[in-house]
Amino acid sequence: MTFDSIRFWLNAFIPDSVCILKGDLFAVEVPSSTPPFQIRFFAGDQRSFSDDPEALSRMHSEVTIVGLSSDVPQFIENPICGESLELDEQGNILQRAKAPTDRMKFVNLRGSQTVDPEGGVIDGISGSVQIDFFGSASLPLIAAPDIDYSGTLVIDRAEGNILVSGATNGFPAYEMYCSIDGGSVVTLARIAPISPLELIGSESQPFSISTRIVL
């Protein structure tokens, strides 16, 4: 199978399903951890699952890998953190800020071999291209635990398969998509939120996805 590029993106977003309506905006309730102890309201992403790469998200990790039909593929990444809005009871915006994207990365573009932490290398799918990714960011307007995710994207060039494995927190919602050679969007994963308490600690909810490329 011959193709030259893949665009892959992962979103962590706050869906309307875990929010309450404040004025015209859906928002999550967050209890403050310092005096004065009160409930504060922060806007969600005003949506449910969406394959639109421009859809609002708390975190958007995107990579485009080109040159997959050659021996020297290269990649360009595009990390984005959506603007956070604090609201009052009526839904008026009190303050806004964006979290930094410095802890959202795609790294280690390589062939079919992976370094074994125990020493040596691990042989993967022959002829494949792999890249690792990770992301961590928190709400910039209040002390809060990070949203975390990490994983590995594998492009099996011989068989035409896309494989993604890794882990997320149990909150908020997560979604993953890809597009081959600028074609139609393929849904890889849609992961519903469990509970905000799942943000405590590092990512602990594993995922493993495999899909066939259709040109």
Buried (B, 14 or more C-beta within 10 A) or exposed (E): EEBBBBBBBBBBBBBBEBBEEBBEBBBBEBEEEEEEEEEBBBBBBBBEBBBEBEBBBBBBBBBBBBEBEEEEBEBEBBBBBBEBBBBEEEBEEEEEEEBEBEBBBBEEBBBBEBEEEEEEEEEBBEEBBBBBBBBBBBBBBBEBBBBBBBBBBBBBBEEBBBBBBBBBBBBBBBBBBBBBBEBEBBEBBBBBBBEBEBBEEEBEBEBEBEBEBEE
